[in-house]
Amino acid sequence: MDSIWDFIRAASPWVAMGLLLAIFFARSAVKKKGKKQNGDYETEGMCLGMCLGTALGGAIWNDTGIGISLGMLVGLVIGSMIHKNQDSSDA
């Protein structure tokens, strides 16, 4: 049973980074086809997720690689759900 957990710990950063890249490139391809959109907080979410993932990965799991990759993935998902509001007065 330990060998299964070792495999999951070794493969999860690669799987998370693959999902992160797939989501990132798919969203950027859709944005180019559509009209000008207000935008969202993808990049900010990824940065905050990476910071939180590093802290949690080092403190809880004792593995910062898993924390960084999962934090970036979760940050991207949360950041892409929050849309920016652009007012005419901000120009």
GISUL-V549072 format. One record per pair of residues at least 12 apart in sequence whose ideal C-beta (glycine too) atoms are under 8 Angstrom apart, sorted by the first residue. I is the first residue (numbers start at 0). J is the second residue. D is the distance in whole Angstrom. If there is no record, write none. Layout:
i->I j->J d->D
i->I j->J d->D
This chain:
i->8 j->62 d->7
i->8 j->65 d->7
i->11 j->65 d->6
i->11 j->68 d->7
i->11 j->69 d->7
i->12 j->64 d->5
i->12 j->65 d->6
i->12 j->67 d->8
i->12 j->68 d->4
i->12 j->69 d->8
i->15 j->65 d->8
i->15 j->68 d->4
i->15 j->69 d->5
i->15 j->71 d->7
i->15 j->72 d->5
i->16 j->68 d->5
i->16 j->71 d->8
i->16 j->72 d->8
i->18 j->72 d->6
i->19 j->45 d->8
i->19 j->68 d->7
i->19 j->71 d->6
i->19 j->72 d->5
i->19 j->75 d->6
i->22 j->72 d->8
i->22 j->75 d->6
i->22 j->76 d->8
i->22 j->79 d->8
i->23 j->41 d->7
i->23 j->75 d->7
i->26 j->41 d->7
i->26 j->79 d->7
i->37 j->82 d->6
i->37 j->83 d->5
i->37 j->84 d->7
i->37 j->85 d->5
i->38 j->82 d->7
i->38 j->83 d->5
i->38 j->85 d->8
i->39 j->78 d->6
i->39 j->79 d->5
i->39 j->80 d->8
i->39 j->81 d->6
i->39 j->82 d->5
i->39 j->83 d->6
i->40 j->78 d->4
i->40 j->79 d->8
i->40 j->81 d->5
i->40 j->83 d->7
i->41 j->75 d->6
i->41 j->78 d->5
i->41 j->79 d->5
i->42 j->78 d->7
i->43 j->78 d->6
i->44 j->74 d->4
i->44 j->75 d->6
i->44 j->76 d->8
i->44 j->77 d->5
i->44 j->78 d->2
i->44 j->79 d->7
i->44 j->81 d->8
i->45 j->71 d->5
i->45 j->74 d->5
i->45 j->75 d->5
i->45 j->78 d->6
i->46 j->74 d->7
i->47 j->74 d->5
i->47 j->78 d->8
i->48 j->70 d->4
i->48 j->71 d->5
i->48 j->72 d->7
i->48 j->73 d->5
i->48 j->74 d->2
i->48 j->75 d->7
i->48 j->77 d->7
i->48 j->78 d->8
i->49 j->67 d->6
i->49 j->70 d->5
i->49 j->71 d->5
i->49 j->74 d->7
i->50 j->70 d->7
i->51 j->70 d->5
i->51 j->74 d->7
i->52 j->66 d->4
i->52 j->67 d->5
i->52 j->68 d->7
i->52 j->69 d->6
i->52 j->70 d->2
i->52 j->71 d->7
i->52 j->73 d->7
i->52 j->74 d->8
i->53 j->66 d->6
i->53 j->67 d->5
i->53 j->70 d->7
i->54 j->66 d->7
i->55 j->70 d->7
i->56 j->69 d->8
i->56 j->70 d->7
